[in-house]
Each structure stands twice: as C-alpha cells, then as structure tokens.
Amino acid sequence: MTGSEHGPKEPKGPKGAKGAKGAEGASISVFELMAPYEHEQVLFTYDPVAGYRGVIAIHNTTLGPALGGTRFWSYETDEEALLDVLRLSRAMTYKAAVAGLNLGGGKSVIIGDPKTTRREILFRAHGRVVESLKGRYITAEDVGTSVEDMEYVRMETSHVVGVAGRSGDPSPVTAYGVYCGMKACAAVVYGDESLRGKAVAIQGVGHVGFHLCEYLAKESARLFVTDIDREKVERAVHTLRAEAVPPDEIYDVEAEIFAPCALGGVLNEETIPRLRAKIVAGGANNQLADERQDNVLQERGILYAPDYVINAGGLINVYSELVGWTPERARKKTAEIHDTLVQIFELARREGVTTSEAADKVAQRRIQQVGTMRRGFLASHAHPGWQIQA
Ligand SMILES: NC(=O)c1ccc[n+]([C@@H]2O[C@H](COP(=O)([O-])OP(=O)(O)OC[C@H]3O[C@@H](n4cnc5c(N)ncnc54)[C@H](O)[C@@H]3O)[C@@H](O)[C@H]2O)c1
C-alpha cells in the first residue's frame, strides 16, 4: 500500500523521480523531488528515544490548514516514504479543493514496523511534531494507525481529528457520497438517475461497501457482491438479498455499474477490457493502476467517477468535526458530490479531456481563484490564521 492514492494526475517529475534515483544512478535531492509536486513544506523528524522517524508533507495551504492522515508503514527506503507522503499529501489538496472545503492538503508517514507495541511513546512523539506546526497541519488515522493511536497524538496536540467520541466512523458518510455520485453517473449515461433495477457489482463489502449496498438495496438496485471475507459476503446476501460472486469474477458481471470498494489499483489493462459496466463509481482510493487507465476507460465508453471526488464524504465528515457542523449538515455537503460530478463530466465533455483531468482542473481553478482573492485588495485583513471559516 505504498506509493498509492496518486489521485490527481502525477506531475512531470525530475528524471527518474519514480525510482528516486537520477539517470546516472545518483540520488535525487529532496528539493528536486518536492519541486514538481509544488509542496510548501516537508518536515523530517528523528527522535531516537521514541524510535520515531517521521515525515510530514504540507502540500498546499491556500484554502486552509493541511489535513491528512498519518500512515505507519515499513518502507524499504526513506525515498520510498518521501515519495509516498509527497503524493498522498498532494492528493489531499485536490480532494479538499473539489469537495469545496476550506482545507489544504497534507499527510504524514512514520517509518517503522506498524505492529510495534511501543505506541504511546511513538505517537506522542508524532503529536509533538504536529503541535510544532501550530495548526498548519491537522492529522488523523490512516493505514497502519488507529483511533487509539490518535488518542496518544491528542495528548500532545489538539490538531488531530477522528479521535474517539467525535465525528465517528466516516464510512457511512463516504458510502452516502458514493451513492449520490452514482446517481449523477446514471443521469449522464442513462438519462435517468434512478438506480432501480440497475445491476451494480460491488467489489468489497467492508465498511464503505456494505453501507453502499444498503443505500442501493433501498432503491431496489440489483446487487452483485464479492469480498475475500466470506462472512461479509454472507451478510450482504442474507440481509440485502445480494448475489455472491467469486472475487476474481466480479469484473465479468453483466452489470451497469462497477463499484470498487476494496483495494486500489484494480482498474488496469487486464481488468478494464473485462468490464461490462458503463459506469465505474466506487469508494476505494487509487482505483486506477496508473494514470493512463482513465484514457483507456474513456476509449471504451465507460464513465469514470474520479475516486477522490466521489469518496470525499469521509473527509467531509472529519471536516464537520473541525467546524462544528451537525451530522445533517455534513450529509448535505456530501450530497453535493452529485452536482460536483455532473459539472466535472460536463467540463470533461466540453474540453475533450478525461474525467480525472477535468477533476484536477476544478481543483486547480478553485485553489488559484481563492489564492488570488486573498492576495488581492482584501489581503491585509483577510487571512484568519489557521482558524477554519466554516
Ligand atoms: N472508510 C472510509 O470512510 C473511506 C473514505 C475514503 C476512501 N475509503 C477507501 O475505500 C476503500 C474501502 O474502505 P473501508 O473503510 O470500507 O475498508 P474495509 O477494510 O472495511 O473494507 C474493504 C473490504 O475489501 C475486502 N477486500 C480486500 N481485498 C479484496 C479483494 N481482492 N476482492 C474483494 N474484496 C476485497 C476486505 O475483505 C474488506 O471487507 C479503501 O480503498 C479506502 O481507502 C474509505
């Protein structure tokens, strides 16, 4: 799960940036890696007492403080960790920008064995580093970290979201956003946003996938589900009358919609030609194996809902914790994913670009416009520090 969630199209990096080695095998400098991604700040911290080796990347704070989770992973090299945090933080900028939130993009990685039992000291060390940024960066859980880990972070800083007793499990909100986005896709492809009678193939019926199935079942869609966990499949079969499909056959289902809700990288040269669906709309991060695959989908006449747009409900949910929104308001904001996608599809059609490229443009335009406005004649009294304006 490294180097993932590229989300927005990768910038043209320095030669050899992906392998983190230059053409002649010389190491690439940190600044060379940062430049094409246009990061504001990257903070490296080493604390031998805590056994803490962490990197916090702040990509862009034009819209607000940089928010993004802490990933704890046994990276093989420091360069691998750096590339991961650079890509992930940039994707957060785009996700927040398109969702219309007053947040920038950031992310942190801790390099080490995620099974370590020395969690208090490690995550309190991380909390102190987060605190040193005085709110420019807000963290949360991510791969390899838990709500309990965030409780330790919370002991050292208030700049953390998703701790126990606050906004809660984001997956029902994420699923609701995917459901709303799916209806936008149906409206574009079938001229009718009703999902009644539509066959939907759902890959992964974990947190997001199962809640999505519930929404779809309520609308009388036909559900085909798969998961590597048999119990989860059985739950969907018994409670929602879904039809079970073996994991490797989900791509071949005669469905109108394919909803990836498990892993990243599932849309690739081998799987796309097998799809019968006219729509790909699911909650998983990093669905495209690489950035060419959105062209492949488009060439095959498949409408792709860019993952970071359609799965933004989880981010909206933690944002509501920061700005004090009620669950109803967070849900209303999440429902806007429907209209956002319609606009992105329209832009893609008008400009002859893929839906991913159109989403990137929407993000870039908002950041550019808000940045210009803040630098304009209102600059002297406009910026409220790192206070978020809801
Ligand atoms: N939870 C959220 O709010 C949220 C928000 C945004 C994005 N996402 C993304 O959505 C995806 C799902 O998240 P989740 O919270 O539901 O995770 P989860 O772990 O609860 O569910 C994932 C499910 O996929 C299954 N799975 C794994 N490999 C599979 C395979 N090869 N074939 C079929 N099923 C497989 C797992 O058994 C599990 O049941 C992830 O990519 C996550 O990054 C989640």
The ligand as an SDF file (V2000), in Angstrom:
LIG
                    3D

 44 48  0  0  0  0  0  0  0  0999 V2000
  -13.7820    4.3100    5.3000 N   0  0  0  0  0  0  0  0  0  0  0  0
  -13.9330    5.4670    4.6790 C   0  0  0  0  0  0  0  0  0  0  0  0
  -14.6660    6.3590    5.1200 O   0  0  0  0  0  0  0  0  0  0  0  0
  -13.1920    5.7230    3.3970 C   0  0  0  0  0  0  0  0  0  0  0  0
  -13.1160    7.0400    2.9040 C   0  0  0  0  0  0  0  0  0  0  0  0
  -12.4950    7.2680    1.6690 C   0  0  0  0  0  0  0  0  0  0  0  0
  -11.9400    6.1920    0.9840 C   0  0  0  0  0  0  0  0  0  0  0  0
  -12.0050    4.9130    1.5160 N   0  0  0  0  0  0  0  0  0  0  0  0
  -11.4330    3.8160    0.7420 C   0  0  0  0  0  0  0  0  0  0  0  0
  -12.4660    2.8520    0.4830 O   0  0  0  0  0  0  0  0  0  0  0  0
  -11.9230    1.5430    0.4620 C   0  0  0  0  0  0  0  0  0  0  0  0
  -12.6540    0.6630    1.4670 C   0  0  0  0  0  0  0  0  0  0  0  0
  -12.5400    1.2250    2.7440 O   0  0  0  0  0  0  0  0  0  0  0  0
  -13.2530    0.5410    4.0050 P   0  0  0  0  0  0  0  0  0  0  0  0
  -13.1380    1.5050    5.1150 O   0  0  0  0  0  0  0  0  0  0  0  0
  -14.5880    0.0400    3.5930 O   0  0  0  0  0  0  0  0  0  0  0  0
  -12.2820   -0.6870    4.2630 O   0  0  0  0  0  0  0  0  0  0  0  0
  -12.6500   -2.1330    4.8240 P   0  0  0  0  0  0  0  0  0  0  0  0
  -11.3530   -2.7750    5.1580 O   0  0  0  0  0  0  0  0  0  0  0  0
  -13.7140   -2.0630    5.8640 O   0  0  0  0  0  0  0  0  0  0  0  0
  -13.3100   -2.8620    3.5480 O   0  0  0  0  0  0  0  0  0  0  0  0
  -12.5700   -3.3390    2.4830 C   0  0  0  0  0  0  0  0  0  0  0  0
  -13.1130   -4.6990    2.1330 C   0  0  0  0  0  0  0  0  0  0  0  0
  -12.4920   -5.1550    0.9510 O   0  0  0  0  0  0  0  0  0  0  0  0
  -12.2540   -6.5430    1.0800 C   0  0  0  0  0  0  0  0  0  0  0  0
  -11.2300   -6.9450    0.1240 N   0  0  0  0  0  0  0  0  0  0  0  0
   -9.8830   -6.8170    0.2250 C   0  0  0  0  0  0  0  0  0  0  0  0
   -9.3030   -7.3260   -0.8750 N   0  0  0  0  0  0  0  0  0  0  0  0
  -10.2790   -7.7320   -1.6850 C   0  0  0  0  0  0  0  0  0  0  0  0
  -10.3160   -8.3220   -2.9690 C   0  0  0  0  0  0  0  0  0  0  0  0
   -9.2020   -8.6060   -3.6430 N   0  0  0  0  0  0  0  0  0  0  0  0
  -11.5150   -8.6310   -3.5180 N   0  0  0  0  0  0  0  0  0  0  0  0
  -12.6560   -8.3670   -2.8540 C   0  0  0  0  0  0  0  0  0  0  0  0
  -12.6880   -7.8130   -1.6340 N   0  0  0  0  0  0  0  0  0  0  0  0
  -11.5150   -7.4900   -1.0540 C   0  0  0  0  0  0  0  0  0  0  0  0
  -11.8660   -6.7080    2.5300 C   0  0  0  0  0  0  0  0  0  0  0  0
  -12.0360   -8.0670    2.9620 O   0  0  0  0  0  0  0  0  0  0  0  0
  -12.8420   -5.7470    3.2100 C   0  0  0  0  0  0  0  0  0  0  0  0
  -14.0530   -6.4000    3.5680 O   0  0  0  0  0  0  0  0  0  0  0  0
  -10.4250    1.7240    0.7210 C   0  0  0  0  0  0  0  0  0  0  0  0
   -9.7670    1.8620   -0.5140 O   0  0  0  0  0  0  0  0  0  0  0  0
  -10.3550    3.0530    1.4680 C   0  0  0  0  0  0  0  0  0  0  0  0
   -9.0930    3.6630    1.3280 O   0  0  0  0  0  0  0  0  0  0  0  0
  -12.6330    4.6760    2.6860 C   0  0  0  0  0  0  0  0  0  0  0  0
  1  2  1  0
  2  3  2  0
  2  4  1  0
  4  5  1  0
  4 44  2  0
  5  6  2  0
  6  7  1  0
  7  8  2  0
  8  9  1  0
  8 44  1  0
  9 10  1  0
  9 42  1  0
 10 11  1  0
 11 12  1  0
 11 40  1  0
 12 13  1  0
 13 14  1  0
 14 15  2  0
 14 16  1  0
 14 17  1  0
 17 18  1  0
 18 19  2  0
 18 20  1  0
 18 21  1  0
 21 22  1  0
 22 23  1  0
 23 24  1  0
 23 38  1  0
 24 25  1  0
 25 26  1  0
 25 36  1  0
 26 27  1  0
 26 35  1  0
 27 28  2  0
 28 29  1  0
 29 30  1  0
 29 35  2  0
 30 31  1  0
 30 32  2  0
 32 33  1  0
 33 34  2  0
 34 35  1  0
 36 37  1  0
 36 38  1  0
 38 39  1  0
 40 41  1  0
 40 42  1  0
 42 43  1  0
M  CHG  2   8   1  16  -1
M  END
$$$$
